[in-house]
C-alpha cells in the first residue's frame, strides 16, 4: 500500500537548493495534516553531510544514494536510480522543483512509472478524497486548473518560490538510510565531462526573492548598468523581456516569460516593459509587482501592485539611492 511523501532533493556543489527547502517545509505541513511520513531523497557524491539539513527541515526519513556516477546530474543515471527507488518505496506522492533538472527528470519518471504529471504547480493542498490537489497556471497564466490523481504515486513539480521556507529545527531526528546506486548500463549513454558555471554575485533568476527586469524601453544593452546598480543594492537578480533578448541586449538565460524562465519572486520590478502576455506568463505569480513605464496605458500597470509613470532613466537611479538608505 502506498505510503509517504517523497521529496527529491536537488543539490548543487553539496548545497541544497532553495526550492527543495521550500518543498520540505510544505511537505512537513502536508505530512502533519495527513499522518504520512515525509521522506527526502538525495543523490550525489559525498552527500552524507546534507542529511542533517533535510532532517532539520522536516524529513522523517532521509535516503542517501552516494555514487561517483551521480556526482553531476545526468538524465539516464538519475532516471534509472529514482525509478527503482520509487517502485521500492511506493510513496503516495513524489515532489520535486520545477527547475531545469526537474523539468527534464519528472516527465521521464512519469513515463517509467506509468503515471501522470502535474507540472509547474503554484499550489498544493491536502484533500480527504484524493490526498493532494495541485494548482497550476494555464493559458499563459490567465486561468488556473486544479489537478489530482487516483493513480499512485502522484507526481508533481513545484515552481520555485511557491512556498515559504520554515525555520529549521535542529532538535529533529530522522532515520537515515544509505542505498546503493543500481544504474543500468543502457542508461549511461551520456557522460558529463565538465560543467562551466558563469561566476556571478547575484542570485539565480529562478530562485531570487527580488528581480529587476528591463524591456524594450531600456533602449540598448549599455543601459542595463542602471538596473544592475539597483539589483546589487537590494540583492536582486537581473532579468529581461523577450524583446530585449531578441534585440541582442541580454542573453537568453536572462529572459523571463513563456519562452524563457518562469519566476515567482516576492518583488518583481519591471522597467520599460510593456506587459505582453508572453512576459506576464513568466512573472505573473510574483507576490508584488512594480511597473515603471512612461506610457500610462502600458499593460504592465494592469497587473502591477504599484505603478510609476515616468522615465525609467530618472526613476530607477532615484530608487537606487533610496534603497541605499534603507539597507545601510
The 8 nearest C-alpha neighbors of each residue, nearest first, counted from 0:
[[1, 2, 89, 90, 91, 151, 88, 3],
 [2, 0, 89, 90, 91, 151, 3, 152],
 [1, 3, 90, 91, 0, 89, 35, 4],
 [4, 2, 36, 90, 35, 91, 37, 5],
 [5, 3, 37, 92, 90, 91, 38, 93],
 [4, 6, 38, 93, 39, 92, 37, 94],
 [5, 7, 39, 94, 8, 93, 95, 38],
 [8, 6, 40, 95, 39, 94, 9, 5],
 [9, 7, 41, 19, 40, 6, 39, 10],
 [10, 8, 16, 15, 19, 7, 11, 41],
 [11, 9, 15, 14, 16, 13, 8, 12],
 [10, 12, 14, 13, 15, 16, 9, 71],
 [11, 13, 14, 10, 15, 71, 70, 43],
 [14, 12, 11, 10, 46, 15, 49, 45],
 [15, 13, 10, 11, 12, 16, 49, 9],
 [16, 14, 10, 9, 11, 17, 13, 19],
 [17, 15, 10, 18, 19, 9, 14, 20],
 [16, 18, 20, 19, 21, 15, 206, 159],
 [17, 19, 21, 159, 20, 16, 96, 22],
 [20, 18, 22, 21, 8, 17, 16, 9],
 [19, 21, 23, 17, 22, 18, 164, 24],
 [20, 22, 164, 18, 24, 19, 162, 23],
 [23, 21, 19, 25, 20, 24, 26, 18],
 [22, 24, 26, 20, 21, 25, 27, 57],
 [25, 23, 21, 27, 22, 26, 164, 165],
 [26, 24, 28, 22, 27, 23, 21, 29],
 [25, 27, 23, 29, 28, 24, 22, 30],
 [28, 26, 30, 24, 25, 57, 29, 23],
 [27, 29, 25, 31, 26, 30, 32, 24],
 [30, 28, 26, 32, 31, 27, 33, 25],
 [31, 29, 35, 27, 33, 34, 32, 28],
 [30, 32, 28, 34, 29, 33, 27, 35],
 [31, 33, 29, 30, 34, 28, 125, 35],
 [34, 32, 30, 35, 31, 29, 125, 130],
 [33, 35, 31, 30, 32, 36, 29, 3],
 [34, 36, 30, 3, 33, 37, 2, 4],
 [37, 35, 3, 30, 59, 4, 38, 34],
 [38, 36, 4, 58, 59, 3, 30, 5],
 [37, 39, 5, 60, 58, 61, 4, 59],
 [38, 40, 61, 6, 5, 58, 7, 62],
 [41, 39, 62, 7, 8, 61, 63, 6],
 [42, 40, 63, 8, 64, 62, 7, 39],
 [43, 41, 64, 65, 63, 69, 40, 44],
 [44, 42, 70, 69, 65, 46, 66, 64],
 [43, 45, 70, 65, 66, 46, 67, 69],
 [46, 44, 47, 65, 43, 48, 13, 66],
 [45, 47, 44, 48, 49, 43, 13, 65],
 [48, 46, 49, 50, 45, 63, 65, 44],
 [47, 49, 46, 50, 51, 45, 52, 13],
 [50, 48, 52, 47, 51, 46, 53, 13],
 [51, 49, 52, 53, 48, 47, 54, 61],
 [50, 52, 54, 49, 53, 55, 48, 169],
 [53, 51, 55, 49, 54, 50, 56, 48],
 [52, 54, 56, 55, 50, 51, 58, 57],
 [55, 53, 58, 51, 56, 57, 52, 173],
 [54, 56, 168, 167, 169, 52, 53, 57],
 [55, 57, 53, 167, 54, 23, 24, 52],
 [58, 56, 54, 27, 55, 23, 24, 53],
 [57, 59, 54, 37, 60, 38, 53, 39],
 [60, 58, 173, 37, 38, 36, 174, 57],
 [61, 59, 174, 38, 173, 58, 175, 39],
 [60, 62, 175, 39, 38, 40, 176, 174],
 [61, 63, 40, 176, 177, 175, 39, 41],
 [64, 62, 177, 41, 65, 178, 40, 176],
 [65, 63, 42, 178, 179, 177, 180, 41],
 [64, 66, 44, 43, 63, 42, 45, 46],
 [65, 67, 44, 68, 69, 43, 180, 64],
 [66, 68, 70, 69, 44, 65, 43, 71],
 [67, 69, 66, 70, 71, 76, 43, 44],
 [70, 68, 43, 67, 66, 71, 72, 44],
 [69, 71, 43, 44, 67, 68, 66, 72],
 [72, 70, 69, 73, 43, 191, 68, 44],
 [73, 71, 69, 74, 70, 77, 100, 76],
 [72, 74, 75, 76, 77, 71, 191, 189],
 [75, 73, 77, 76, 78, 104, 72, 103],
 [74, 76, 186, 78, 77, 187, 73, 79],
 [75, 77, 79, 78, 73, 74, 186, 182],
 [78, 76, 80, 79, 74, 75, 81, 73],
 [79, 77, 75, 81, 76, 80, 82, 74],
 [80, 78, 76, 82, 77, 81, 182, 75],
 [81, 79, 77, 83, 82, 78, 182, 181],
 [82, 80, 84, 78, 83, 79, 85, 77],
 [81, 83, 79, 85, 84, 80, 78, 108],
 [84, 82, 86, 81, 80, 85, 87, 79],
 [83, 85, 81, 87, 86, 82, 88, 80],
 [86, 84, 88, 87, 82, 83, 89, 81],
 [87, 85, 83, 89, 84, 88, 82, 112],
 [86, 88, 84, 85, 89, 83, 82, 90],
 [87, 89, 85, 86, 90, 84, 2, 1],
 [90, 88, 1, 86, 87, 85, 2, 91],
 [91, 89, 2, 3, 1, 92, 88, 4],
 [90, 92, 152, 1, 2, 3, 151, 4],
 [93, 91, 153, 152, 4, 90, 154, 5],
 [92, 94, 5, 154, 6, 153, 4, 152],
 [95, 93, 6, 155, 156, 154, 7, 5],
 [96, 94, 156, 7, 6, 101, 157, 97],
 [95, 97, 157, 156, 98, 101, 18, 158],
 [96, 98, 156, 158, 101, 157, 119, 102],
 [99, 97, 101, 100, 96, 102, 158, 159],
 [98, 100, 102, 101, 103, 97, 104, 96],
 [101, 99, 103, 98, 102, 104, 97, 72],
 [100, 102, 98, 97, 104, 103, 96, 105],
 [103, 101, 99, 100, 97, 104, 105, 98],
 [102, 104, 100, 101, 105, 99, 106, 107],
 [103, 105, 101, 107, 102, 106, 100, 108],
 [104, 106, 108, 107, 101, 102, 103, 109],
 [107, 105, 109, 108, 104, 110, 103, 116],
 [108, 106, 110, 109, 104, 105, 111, 78],
 [107, 109, 111, 105, 110, 106, 112, 78],
 [108, 110, 106, 114, 112, 107, 111, 113],
 [109, 111, 113, 107, 108, 112, 106, 114],
 [112, 110, 108, 109, 113, 107, 82, 114],
 [113, 111, 109, 110, 114, 108, 82, 86],
 [112, 114, 110, 111, 109, 115, 108, 150],
 [115, 113, 109, 112, 110, 150, 116, 152],
 [114, 116, 109, 154, 117, 113, 153, 148],
 [115, 117, 154, 155, 118, 109, 114, 106],
 [116, 118, 155, 154, 156, 120, 146, 115],
 [117, 119, 156, 155, 120, 116, 157, 97],
 [120, 118, 158, 157, 156, 97, 135, 121],
 [121, 119, 135, 157, 134, 118, 158, 122],
 [120, 122, 135, 161, 134, 158, 157, 119],
 [123, 121, 134, 133, 120, 124, 135, 161],
 [122, 124, 133, 132, 134, 131, 125, 121],
 [125, 123, 132, 131, 126, 133, 122, 29],
 [124, 126, 131, 130, 132, 29, 127, 123],
 [127, 125, 130, 131, 128, 129, 132, 124],
 [126, 128, 130, 129, 125, 131, 33, 132],
 [129, 127, 126, 130, 131, 125, 149, 132],
 [128, 130, 126, 131, 127, 149, 147, 148],
 [131, 129, 126, 125, 127, 128, 132, 33],
 [132, 130, 125, 126, 124, 129, 147, 133],
 [131, 133, 147, 124, 146, 123, 125, 145],
 [134, 132, 123, 146, 145, 122, 120, 147],
 [133, 135, 145, 122, 120, 121, 144, 123],
 [134, 136, 120, 121, 143, 144, 119, 133],
 [135, 137, 143, 140, 142, 144, 134, 138],
 [136, 138, 140, 142, 139, 143, 141, 135],
 [139, 137, 140, 141, 142, 136, 143, 280],
 [140, 138, 280, 137, 141, 277, 276, 257],
 [139, 141, 136, 280, 137, 138, 142, 283],
 [140, 142, 138, 139, 137, 143, 136, 280],
 [143, 141, 137, 140, 136, 138, 144, 139],
 [144, 142, 136, 137, 135, 134, 145, 140],
 [143, 145, 135, 134, 136, 146, 137, 142],
 [146, 144, 134, 133, 132, 135, 143, 147],
 [147, 145, 133, 132, 134, 144, 117, 148],
 [146, 148, 132, 131, 133, 129, 145, 149],
 [147, 149, 150, 153, 129, 146, 151, 115],
 [148, 150, 129, 151, 147, 153, 152, 130],
 [151, 149, 148, 152, 153, 114, 115, 91],
 [152, 150, 153, 91, 149, 92, 1, 114],
 [151, 153, 92, 91, 90, 154, 150, 93],
 [152, 154, 92, 151, 93, 91, 148, 150],
 [155, 153, 93, 116, 92, 152, 94, 117],
 [156, 154, 117, 94, 116, 118, 93, 157],
 [155, 157, 97, 118, 95, 96, 119, 94],
 [158, 156, 120, 96, 97, 119, 121, 95],
 [157, 159, 97, 119, 120, 121, 161, 96],
 [160, 158, 18, 161, 206, 157, 96, 205],
 [161, 159, 263, 162, 264, 158, 206, 18],
 [160, 162, 159, 121, 158, 263, 163, 122],
 [163, 161, 21, 160, 164, 25, 22, 24],
 [162, 164, 21, 165, 161, 160, 24, 25],
 [163, 165, 21, 24, 20, 162, 166, 25],
 [166, 164, 24, 163, 167, 56, 21, 20],
 [165, 167, 168, 164, 56, 55, 24, 169],
 [168, 166, 55, 56, 169, 165, 57, 52],
 [167, 169, 55, 170, 171, 56, 166, 57],
 [168, 170, 55, 171, 167, 54, 51, 172],
 [169, 171, 168, 172, 55, 167, 54, 51],
 [172, 170, 169, 55, 168, 54, 173, 57],
 [171, 173, 54, 170, 174, 59, 55, 169],
 [174, 172, 59, 60, 54, 175, 58, 61],
 [173, 175, 60, 61, 59, 176, 172, 62],
 [176, 174, 61, 60, 62, 173, 177, 50],
 [177, 175, 62, 61, 63, 178, 174, 60],
 [178, 176, 63, 62, 64, 175, 179, 65],
 [179, 177, 64, 63, 176, 180, 62, 65],
 [180, 178, 64, 181, 177, 65, 66, 63],
 [179, 181, 182, 64, 80, 66, 178, 65],
 [180, 182, 80, 179, 183, 79, 83, 178],
 [183, 181, 79, 180, 80, 76, 184, 186],
 [182, 184, 185, 186, 181, 79, 187, 76],
 [185, 183, 186, 187, 182, 188, 76, 75],
 [186, 184, 183, 187, 188, 75, 182, 76],
 [185, 187, 75, 184, 183, 188, 76, 79],
 [188, 186, 189, 184, 185, 75, 76, 190],
 [187, 189, 186, 185, 190, 75, 184, 76],
 [190, 188, 187, 191, 73, 75, 186, 74],
 [191, 189, 192, 188, 187, 73, 68, 75],
 [192, 190, 193, 189, 73, 71, 194, 72],
 [193, 191, 190, 194, 71, 189, 195, 73],
 [192, 194, 191, 195, 71, 190, 196, 72],
 [195, 193, 196, 192, 191, 71, 197, 72],
 [194, 196, 193, 197, 198, 192, 191, 71],
 [197, 195, 198, 194, 199, 193, 12, 11],
 [198, 196, 199, 195, 194, 200, 201, 203],
 [197, 199, 196, 200, 201, 195, 202, 203],
 [200, 198, 201, 197, 202, 203, 196, 236],
 [199, 201, 202, 198, 231, 234, 236, 203],
 [200, 202, 199, 236, 235, 203, 234, 231],
 [203, 201, 236, 207, 204, 235, 200, 206],
 [202, 204, 206, 205, 207, 236, 201, 199],
 [203, 205, 207, 236, 206, 202, 237, 238],
 [206, 204, 262, 203, 207, 159, 261, 260],
 [207, 205, 203, 204, 159, 160, 208, 17],
 [206, 208, 209, 204, 202, 203, 205, 264],
 [209, 207, 264, 265, 266, 206, 210, 235],
 [208, 210, 235, 266, 207, 264, 267, 265],
 [211, 209, 236, 267, 235, 237, 268, 212],
 [210, 212, 268, 237, 238, 267, 269, 230],
 [213, 211, 238, 239, 269, 237, 270, 268],
 [212, 214, 270, 239, 271, 217, 269, 272],
 [215, 213, 272, 240, 271, 243, 216, 217],
 [214, 216, 217, 243, 242, 218, 271, 272],
 [215, 217, 271, 218, 214, 272, 213, 270],
 [218, 216, 215, 219, 214, 271, 213, 222],
 [219, 217, 216, 215, 222, 220, 214, 221],
 [218, 220, 221, 217, 222, 248, 223, 215],
 [221, 219, 248, 222, 223, 249, 218, 217],
 [220, 222, 219, 223, 224, 248, 218, 217],
 [221, 223, 224, 220, 219, 217, 225, 218],
 [224, 222, 226, 225, 221, 220, 227, 217],
 [223, 225, 227, 222, 226, 228, 221, 220],
 [224, 226, 228, 223, 227, 222, 229, 316],
 [227, 225, 229, 223, 228, 224, 230, 211],
 [226, 228, 230, 224, 229, 225, 231, 223],
 [227, 229, 225, 231, 226, 230, 224, 232],
 [230, 228, 319, 226, 232, 227, 231, 225],
 [231, 229, 235, 227, 233, 232, 228, 234],
 [230, 232, 234, 228, 229, 233, 227, 235],
 [231, 233, 229, 230, 234, 323, 228, 322],
 [234, 232, 230, 235, 231, 229, 322, 326],
 [235, 233, 231, 230, 232, 201, 236, 209],
 [236, 234, 230, 209, 210, 233, 231, 201],
 [235, 237, 210, 202, 204, 201, 207, 230],
 [238, 236, 211, 212, 210, 235, 230, 227],
 [239, 237, 212, 253, 254, 211, 255, 213],
 [240, 238, 254, 213, 212, 253, 214, 255],
 [239, 241, 214, 243, 242, 254, 255, 213],
 [240, 242, 244, 243, 245, 254, 239, 256],
 [241, 243, 245, 240, 244, 215, 246, 214],
 [244, 242, 246, 214, 240, 215, 241, 248],
 [243, 245, 241, 249, 247, 246, 242, 248],
 [246, 244, 242, 247, 243, 241, 248, 249],
 [247, 245, 243, 244, 248, 242, 249, 241],
 [248, 246, 244, 245, 249, 243, 250, 220],
 [247, 249, 220, 243, 246, 244, 219, 250],
 [250, 248, 244, 247, 243, 251, 253, 220],
 [249, 251, 252, 253, 244, 247, 248, 254],
 [250, 252, 254, 253, 244, 249, 259, 241],
 [251, 253, 250, 254, 259, 260, 249, 255],
 [254, 252, 238, 251, 239, 250, 255, 249],
 [255, 253, 259, 239, 251, 240, 252, 238],
 [254, 256, 260, 259, 281, 240, 239, 261],
 [257, 281, 255, 278, 259, 258, 277, 260],
 [256, 258, 277, 281, 259, 280, 278, 260],
 [259, 257, 256, 260, 277, 255, 254, 241],
 [260, 258, 256, 254, 255, 257, 261, 251],
 [261, 259, 255, 256, 254, 262, 281, 258],
 [260, 262, 281, 256, 255, 282, 259, 205],
 [263, 261, 205, 282, 281, 264, 260, 159],
 [262, 264, 285, 284, 160, 282, 159, 265],
 [265, 263, 208, 285, 266, 209, 207, 160],
 [264, 266, 286, 208, 285, 287, 209, 263],
 [265, 267, 209, 287, 264, 288, 286, 285],
 [268, 266, 288, 210, 209, 211, 289, 287],
 [269, 267, 289, 211, 288, 290, 212, 210],
 [270, 268, 290, 212, 272, 291, 289, 213],
 [271, 269, 213, 291, 272, 212, 268, 290],
 [270, 272, 216, 214, 292, 213, 217, 291],
 [273, 271, 214, 270, 274, 269, 213, 215],
 [272, 274, 297, 299, 298, 275, 271, 292],
 [275, 273, 299, 298, 272, 279, 278, 276],
 [274, 276, 278, 277, 273, 279, 298, 299],
 [275, 277, 279, 278, 280, 274, 139, 140],
 [278, 276, 257, 275, 280, 256, 279, 139],
 [279, 277, 256, 280, 275, 281, 276, 274],
 [278, 280, 276, 283, 282, 281, 277, 274],
 [281, 279, 139, 140, 278, 277, 257, 283],
 [256, 280, 282, 261, 279, 257, 278, 255],
 [283, 281, 262, 279, 284, 285, 280, 263],
 [282, 284, 279, 285, 280, 281, 140, 263],
 [283, 285, 263, 282, 286, 262, 264, 281],
 [286, 284, 263, 264, 283, 287, 282, 265],
 [285, 287, 265, 266, 284, 264, 288, 263],
 [288, 286, 266, 285, 265, 304, 267, 289],
 [287, 289, 303, 267, 304, 266, 268, 285],
 [290, 288, 268, 305, 303, 306, 304, 269],
 [289, 291, 306, 269, 303, 299, 268, 307],
 [292, 290, 307, 270, 308, 269, 306, 271],
 [293, 291, 271, 308, 294, 309, 290, 270],
 [292, 294, 309, 308, 310, 295, 291, 311],
 [293, 295, 296, 292, 297, 308, 309, 273],
 [296, 294, 297, 308, 293, 292, 300, 309],
 [297, 295, 294, 298, 300, 299, 301, 293],
 [298, 296, 273, 294, 299, 295, 300, 274],
 [297, 299, 274, 300, 301, 273, 296, 275],
 [300, 298, 274, 301, 297, 273, 302, 290],
 [301, 299, 303, 298, 302, 306, 297, 290],
 [300, 302, 299, 298, 303, 297, 274, 304],
 [303, 301, 300, 299, 304, 288, 298, 283],
 [304, 302, 288, 300, 305, 289, 290, 301],
 [303, 305, 288, 287, 289, 302, 306, 300],
 [306, 304, 289, 303, 290, 288, 307, 300],
 [307, 305, 290, 289, 300, 303, 291, 308],
 [306, 308, 291, 309, 290, 292, 305, 289],
 [309, 307, 293, 292, 295, 291, 306, 294],
 [308, 310, 293, 292, 307, 311, 291, 314],
 [309, 311, 293, 312, 313, 314, 292, 308],
 [310, 312, 314, 313, 315, 309, 291, 270],
 [313, 311, 310, 314, 315, 316, 225, 217],
 [312, 314, 311, 310, 315, 316, 317, 309],
 [313, 315, 311, 317, 316, 312, 310, 318],
 [314, 316, 318, 317, 311, 313, 312, 319],
 [317, 315, 319, 318, 314, 313, 320, 225],
 [316, 318, 320, 314, 315, 319, 321, 313],
 [319, 317, 315, 321, 316, 320, 322, 314],
 [318, 320, 229, 316, 322, 317, 321, 315],
 [319, 321, 323, 317, 318, 322, 316, 324],
 [320, 322, 318, 324, 323, 319, 317, 325],
 [323, 321, 325, 319, 324, 320, 318, 326],
 [322, 324, 320, 321, 326, 325, 319, 232],
 [323, 325, 322, 321, 327, 326, 320, 319],
 [326, 324, 322, 323, 327, 321, 320, 233],
 [325, 327, 323, 324, 322, 233, 232, 321],
 [326, 325, 324, 323, 322, 232, 321, 233]]
